[in-house]
Amino acid sequence: MAGLSSSPNRRAYGIAALLAAVLLWGSTFIITKLILQSIGPFALTFLRFFIGFLGLLPFALRQGFRPRLIFQPAFLLFGLTGIALFYSLQNLGLVYTSAGNASLIESSIPAVTALLSVWFLRERLPVWRWMGIGLSIAGVVLVSSSSPLGAGSLLGDALVFGAVLAFAVYTIQGRRLVLDHPPVVTTTASFGAGLLFLLPGLLWESTAAGLPHLGISGWAVLLYLGLGTSALPMFLWNYSLQSLNASEAALYTSLVPVAGLAFAVLFGEGVRLLQLLGGAMAIAGVWLGHHSASAVHSLQPDASSLQAAVRNERTL
């Protein structure tokens, strides 16, 4: 695995990658509204990641990707959790619950990931990190406050929380897989595996509702979703896991609703003062969590040391 010259540089590049991914993911909400009127959720998800897979493939092949990786159990689980389950459960949940409910539930991603990282990765989370997570969640609650919360149902909320669990597991897996494979390889393999699990839903939806009919603008939006909000940010996310702990990286997902709010304003939607306050709280929470990570970074193993430990274990 190619490493950067120093640990501070790795962290700086990792944080920059996370911020870019957050910005791209934030544009997804408003863009998706433009195309869901013309295509079903399963077809949208499948085509989105198929385009992303094709976009990543040439780069992945140069880094050692081979199609057989898709069928390895580790990558099958990687694609199942981060691609098929996360996006399918999220889309299905939104059928039964409100966008506000979904956003509030997904704000628990940092906390759920932190708990799993303590359990599976033995990460040590300082008190400041937990405080940052709590502040970010409170900020997301305010950002989502304009949505009607009463529209949610138990089924829809449960489906969205299932998506939260899936993404948390995906992040934990990514932290392990980047020790042995370049980020572009892990991302491409996860896309390929995810497509396998999405195929039955696509076939069922196409049989029930027919094939989608998209014009030039629809395909342009789909191309952006596939490359700009799927392939690139998922690669950046897995790239960041080379240098950041899973719990620290997950904290940045709190900024996705904030970025989504900014894009909504750019597209002419109104914004409330309470939402601006919530955005500021979410940003402050990420800064607090990042500050705590910087303070204890010397105590945490980076990707290089973890990779060495894994190799040593394999030689025993």
For each residue, the residues with C-beta under 8 A, 3 or more apart:
1: 178 179 180 181 182 242 303 307
2: 182
3: 10 242 303 304
4: 9 10 13 243
5: 9
6: 9 10
7: 10 11 243 297 302
8: 11 12
9: 4 5 6 12 13
10: 3 4 6 7 13 14 242 243 302 303
11: 7 8 14 15 243 244 294 297
12: 8 9 15 16
13: 4 9 10 16 17 239 243
14: 10 11 17 18 239 240 241 242 243 244 249
15: 11 12 18 19 240 244 290
16: 12 13 19 20
17: 13 14 20 21 236 237 239 240
18: 14 15 21 22 236 237 240 244 249 252
19: 15 16 22 23 252 255
20: 16 17 23 24 232 233 236
21: 17 18 24 25 232 233 234 236 237 240 252
22: 18 19 25 26 233 252 253 255 256 259
23: 19 20 26 27 259
24: 20 21 27 28 228 229 232 233 236
25: 21 22 28 229 233 256 259
26: 22 23 29 255 256 257 258 259 260 261 262 263
27: 23 24 30 31 228 229 259 260 263
28: 24 25 31 32 225 229 260
29: 26 32 33 99 260 263 264
30: 27 33 34 260 263 264 267 269
31: 27 28 34 35 221 224 225 229
32: 28 29 35 36 44 225
33: 29 30 36
34: 30 31 37 221
35: 31 32 38 39 44 214 218 221 222 225
36: 32 33 39 41 44
37: 34
38: 35 212 213 214 215 218
39: 35 36 43 44 47 212 214 218 222
40: 43 44 205 209 212
41: 36 44 45 88 91 92 95 205
42: 45 46 88 91 198 201 202 204 205
43: 39 40 46 47 202 205 206 211 212
44: 32 35 36 39 40 41 47 48 91 222 225
45: 41 42 48 49 87 88 91 198 201
46: 42 43 49 50 195 198 199 201 202
47: 39 43 44 50 51 222 226
48: 44 45 51 52 222 225 226 229 230
49: 45 46 52 53 83 87 191 194 195 198 226 230
50: 46 47 53 54 195 226
51: 47 48 54 55 222 223 225 226 227 230 231
52: 48 49 55 56 191 226 227 230 231 234
53: 49 50 56 57 188 191 192 195 231
54: 50 51 57
55: 51 52 226 227 231
56: 52 53 59 60 184 187 188 191 231 235
57: 53 54 60 61 65 188
58: 61 62
59: 56 62 63 184 188
60: 56 57 63 65 184 185 187 188 189
61: 57 58 65
62: 58 59
63: 59 60 182 184 185
64: 181 182 185
65: 57 60 61 69 184 185 188 189
66: 69
67: 70 71 192
68: 71 72
69: 65 66 72 75 181 185 189 192
70: 67 75 76 79 189 192 193 196
71: 67 68 75 76 193
72: 68 69 75 76 189
73: 76 77
74: 77 78 173 177
75: 69 70 71 72 78 79 177 186 189 190 192 193
76: 70 71 72 73 79 80 193 196
77: 73 74 80 81 173
78: 74 75 81 82 170 173 174 177 186 189 190 193
79: 70 75 76 82 83 84 189 190 191 192 193 194 195 196 197
80: 76 77 83 84 85 166 193 194 197
81: 77 78 84 85 86 166 167 169 170 173
82: 78 79 85 86 166 167 170 171 173 174 190 194 234
83: 49 79 80 86 87 190 191 193 194 195 197 198
84: 79 80 81 87 88 194 197 198
85: 80 81 82 88 89 162 163 166 197
86: 81 82 83 89 90 163 166 167 170
87: 45 49 83 84 90 91 163
88: 41 42 45 84 85 91 92 198 201
89: 85 86 92 93 159 160 162 163 166
90: 86 87 93 94 102 106 159 160 163
91: 41 42 44 45 87 88 94 95
92: 41 88 89 95 96 159
93: 89 90 96 97 102 156 157 158 159 160 162 163
94: 90 91 97 99 102 156 160
95: 41 91 92 156
96: 92 93 152 153 155 156 159
97: 93 94 101 102 151 152 153 155 156 157 159 160
98: 101 102 147 148 149 150 151 152
99: 29 94 102 103 144 147
100: 103 104 144 145 146 147 148 149 151 152
101: 97 98 104 105 147 149 151 152 156 157 160
102: 90 93 94 97 98 99 105 106 156 160
103: 99 100 106 107 140 143 144 147 257
104: 100 101 107 140 141 144 149
105: 101 102 108 157 160 161 164
106: 90 102 103 109 160 163 164 253
107: 103 104 110 136 137 140 141 144 254 257
108: 105 111 112 137 161 164
109: 106 112 113 164 167 168 250 253 254
110: 107 113 114 133 136 137 247 250 251 253 254 289
111: 108 114 115 133 134 137
112: 108 109 115 116 164 165 168
113: 109 110 116 117 167 168 171 172 246 247 249 250
114: 110 111 117 118 123 125 129 130 133 247 250
115: 111 112 118 119
116: 112 113 119 120 121 168 169 172 246
117: 113 114 120 121 123 125 171 172 175 245 246 247 250
118: 114 115 121 122 123 124 125 247
119: 115 116
120: 116 117 172
121: 116 117 118 172 175 176 245 246
122: 118
123: 114 117 118 245 246 247 300
124: 118 296 299 300
125: 114 117 118 129 130 247
126: 129 130 292 295 296
127: 130 131 292
128: 131 132 288 289 291 292 295
129: 114 125 126 132 133 247 248 251 288 289 292 293
130: 114 125 126 127 133 134
131: 127 128 134 135 285 288 292
132: 128 129 135 136 251 285 286 287 288 289 290 291 292
133: 110 111 114 129 130 136 137 251 254 285 289
134: 111 130 131 137 138 285
135: 131 132 138 139 281 282 284 285 288
136: 107 110 132 133 139 140 251 254 281 282 285 286 289
137: 107 108 110 111 133 134 140 141 254 285
138: 134 135 141 142 278 281 285
139: 135 136 142 143 254 258 277 278 279 280 281 282 283 284 285
140: 103 104 107 136 137 143 144 254 257 278 282
141: 104 107 137 138 144 145 278
142: 138 139 145 274 275 277 278 279 281
143: 103 139 140 257 258 261 275 278 279 282
144: 99 100 103 104 107 140 141 147 257 278
145: 100 141 142 272 274 275 278
146: 100 272 274 275
147: 98 99 100 101 103 144
148: 98 100 151
149: 98 100 101 104 152
150: 98
151: 97 98 100 101 148
152: 96 97 98 100 101 149 156 157
153: 96 97 156 157
154: 157 158
155: 96 97 158 159
156: 93 94 95 96 97 101 102 152 153 159 160
157: 93 97 101 105 152 153 154 160 161
158: 93 154 155 161 162
159: 89 90 92 93 96 97 155 156 162 163
160: 89 90 93 94 97 101 102 105 106 156 157 163 164
161: 105 108 157 158 164 165
162: 85 89 93 158 159 165 166
163: 85 86 87 89 90 93 106 159 160 166 167
164: 105 106 108 109 112 160 161 167 168
165: 112 161 162 168 169
166: 80 81 82 85 86 89 162 163 169 170
167: 81 82 86 109 113 163 164 170 171 253
168: 109 112 113 116 164 165 171 172 250
169: 81 116 165 166 172 173
170: 78 81 82 86 166 167 173 174 190
171: 82 113 117 167 168 174 175 237 241 246 249 250
172: 113 116 117 120 121 168 169 175 176 246
173: 74 77 78 81 82 169 170 176 177
174: 78 82 170 171 177 178 186 237 238 241 246
175: 117 121 171 172 178 241 245 246
176: 121 172 173 179
177: 74 75 78 173 174 180 181 186 238
178: 1 174 175 181 182 183 186 238 239 241 242 303
179: 1 176 303 306 307 310
180: 1 177 307 310
181: 1 64 69 177 178 185 186 189
182: 1 2 63 64 178 185 186
183: 178 186 187 235 238 239 241 242
184: 56 59 60 63 65 187 188 235
185: 60 63 64 65 69 181 182 188 189
186: 75 78 174 177 178 181 182 183 189 190 238
187: 56 60 183 184 190 191 231 234 235 238
188: 53 56 57 59 60 65 184 185 191 192
189: 60 65 69 70 72 75 78 79 181 185 186 192 193
190: 75 78 79 82 83 170 186 187 193 194 234
191: 49 52 53 56 79 83 187 188 194 195 230 231 234
192: 53 67 69 70 75 79 188 189 195 196
193: 70 71 75 76 78 79 80 83 189 190 196 197
194: 49 79 80 82 83 84 190 191 197 198
195: 46 49 50 53 79 83 191 192 198 199
196: 70 76 79 192 193 199
197: 79 80 83 84 85 193 194 200
198: 42 45 46 49 83 84 88 194 195 201 202
199: 46 195 196 202 203
200: 197 203 204
201: 42 45 46 88 198 204 205
202: 42 43 46 198 199 205 206
203: 199 200 206 207
204: 42 200 201 207 208
205: 40 41 42 43 201 202 208 209
206: 43 202 203 209 210 211
207: 203 204
208: 204 205
209: 40 205 206
210: 206
211: 43 206
212: 38 39 40 43
213: 38
214: 35 38 39 218 219 222
215: 38 218 219
216: 219 220
217: 220 221
218: 35 38 39 214 215 221 222
219: 214 215 216 222 223
220: 216 217 223 224
221: 31 34 35 217 218 224 225
222: 35 39 44 47 48 51 214 218 219 225 226
223: 51 219 220 226 227
224: 31 220 221 227 228 229
225: 28 31 32 35 44 48 51 221 222 228 229 230
226: 47 48 49 50 51 52 55 222 223 229 230 231
227: 51 52 55 223 224 230 231 232
228: 24 27 224 225 231 232
229: 24 25 27 28 31 48 224 225 226 232 233
230: 48 49 51 52 191 225 226 227 233 234
231: 51 52 53 55 56 187 191 226 227 228 234 235
232: 20 21 24 227 228 229 235 236
233: 20 21 22 24 25 229 230 236 237
234: 21 52 82 187 190 191 230 231 237 238
235: 56 183 184 187 231 232 238 239
236: 17 18 20 21 24 232 233 239 240
237: 17 18 21 171 174 233 234 240 241 249
238: 174 177 178 183 186 187 234 235 241
239: 13 14 17 178 183 235 236 242
240: 14 15 17 18 21 236 237 243 244 249
241: 14 171 174 175 178 183 237 238 244 246 249 303
242: 1 3 10 14 178 183 239 303
243: 4 7 10 11 13 14 240 302 303
244: 11 14 15 18 240 241 248 249 293
245: 117 121 123 175 248 249 293 300
246: 113 116 117 121 123 171 172 174 175 241 249 250
247: 110 113 114 117 118 123 125 129 250 251
248: 129 244 245 251 252 289 290 293
249: 14 18 113 171 237 240 241 244 245 246 252
250: 109 110 113 114 117 168 171 246 247 253
251: 110 129 132 133 136 247 248 254 285 286 289 290
252: 18 19 21 22 248 249 255 286
253: 22 106 109 110 167 250 256
254: 107 109 110 133 136 137 139 140 251 257 258 282 285 286
255: 19 22 26 252 258 259 282 283 286
256: 22 25 26 253 259 260
257: 26 103 107 140 143 144 254 260 261 279 282
258: 26 139 143 254 255 261 262 278 279 282 283
259: 22 23 25 26 27 255 256 262 263
260: 26 27 28 29 30 256 257 263 264
261: 26 143 257 258 264 265 271 275 279
262: 26 258 259 265 266
263: 26 27 29 30 259 260 266 267
264: 29 30 260 261 267 269 271
265: 261 262 268 269 270 271
266: 262 263
267: 30 263 264
268: 265
269: 30 264 265
270: 265
271: 261 264 265 275 276
272: 145 146 275 276
273: 276 277
274: 142 145 146 277 278
275: 142 143 145 146 261 271 272 278 279
276: 271 272 273 279 280
277: 139 142 273 274 280 281
278: 138 139 140 141 142 143 144 145 258 274 275 281 282
279: 139 142 143 257 258 261 275 276 282 283
280: 139 276 277 283 284
281: 135 136 138 139 142 277 278 284 285
282: 135 136 139 140 143 254 255 257 258 278 279 285 286
283: 139 255 258 279 280 286 287
284: 135 139 280 281 287 288
285: 131 132 133 134 135 136 137 138 139 251 254 281 282 288 289
286: 132 136 251 252 254 255 282 283 289 290
287: 132 283 284 290 291
288: 128 129 131 132 135 284 285 291 292
289: 110 128 129 132 133 136 248 251 285 286 292 293
290: 15 132 248 251 286 287 293 294
291: 128 132 287 288 294 295
292: 126 127 128 129 131 132 288 289 295 296
293: 129 244 245 248 289 290 296 297 300
294: 11 290 291 297
295: 126 128 291 292
296: 124 126 292 293 299 300
297: 7 11 293 294 300
298:
299: 124 296
300: 123 124 245 293 296 297
301: 305 306 309
302: 7 10 243 305 306
303: 1 3 10 178 179 241 242 243 306 307
304: 3 307 308
305: 301 302 308 309
306: 179 301 302 303 309 310
307: 1 179 180 303 304 310 311
308: 304 305 311 312
309: 301 305 306 312 313
310: 179 180 306 307 313 314
311: 307 308 314 315
312: 308 309 315 316
313: 309 310 316
314: 310 311
315: 311 312
316: 312 313
